Amino acid sequence: MTTKQGIRRLIRNLIIISIPLIIICIYTFMNPMGYMAVEYPMWIEEKDYVNQKNTEGIEDPDTLIIGDSRAKSGIIPGELKGDGSAYNIAIGGASPVEMYYGMKNYLKSHKAPENALVIFGPYHFCRLDNWNQTLYYNYLSLPELLEAETNALRLNDKNVVYKDWFPDLLSFKLRLPNKYLDAVYTSNFGGNMAKNTDKYSSVREDLGYTAFGEEEENNNGNYESNLQSFDTTPMSEVYYIKLLDLLKESGVDVIIEQGPFNEGSDALIKEEFREKYRSFMDEIALRYPEFSVEPEIPVYDKKNFGDNNHLNRRGAEKFTAEIREKYGDRLY
């Protein structure tokens, strides 16, 4: 065999070996609803909504709910404003990073809302624990992702620019099997399509609301109960300010509220954590005197919690009603 023939055979074999890889990558690009876990349709519904996909002919809401899973599961838009003029664009696991880009995209295709209810659990100022989920679901566009990574490098935020962060970024953007094959296999190659489609539809029907915990009661310690002190990550704090600045510049009347803790969690919270979080909220109130900033975290009975961190439907109805009563003159 000549050298030229050997090279040709090697190239041919490499092409043959790469065919399954290419097929898997095409599949992961084309059918994420078929293999992703149940949180994915919540993320993609929000992404579709803020980019105005599937919302043609629907009037823009006067009120937006912005935040993480406690906002997503805590505020029922249809009960906050019975006329349908509220929408919940919070995302489970989101930090101010995702919400800043989500709101920025929203304003490109929607009119600015009259008011916004902003709710983040204190934990999401201290940990960007779901950054890999943001990458995994490809929530951010490539320009947004590059901007965020550049800011993380500047701020030296190890939650985002950890060891091997760049290979991870490429693997997620290219939908490589090292990140997605396990999910494809677990779903039996597309077996999650029906339940994910149903979840997407139910979130859209409920104007962005969805429950996370389904238990009748829960009094276990939440995320914050495990923290000794309230110490913000660089990216969370910087992007929280960017989000609030964006809302202010857009003329939005902003209400910053706190999602409830259960009684068990409240008893476990360290005093240093409580004091530093209160100081953080006080600083936000001073920086934005035109905003309403509620620093106190309400405490609810265990029967209102579907898990240790999230309100169940009963709790969401209670919290929504209290918010409606507290700010009714501004929401209507």
Helices and strands as residue ranges (DSSP letters): H 3-30, H 32-35, H 39-50, E 63-67, H 69-74, H 77-80, E 86-88, H 96-109, E 115-119, H 123-126, H 131-136, H 142-155, H 165-173, H 177-186, H 193-205, G 223-226, H 234-249, E 253-256, E 261-262, H 263-268, H 271-287, E 292-293, E 299-300, G 302-304, H 313-331
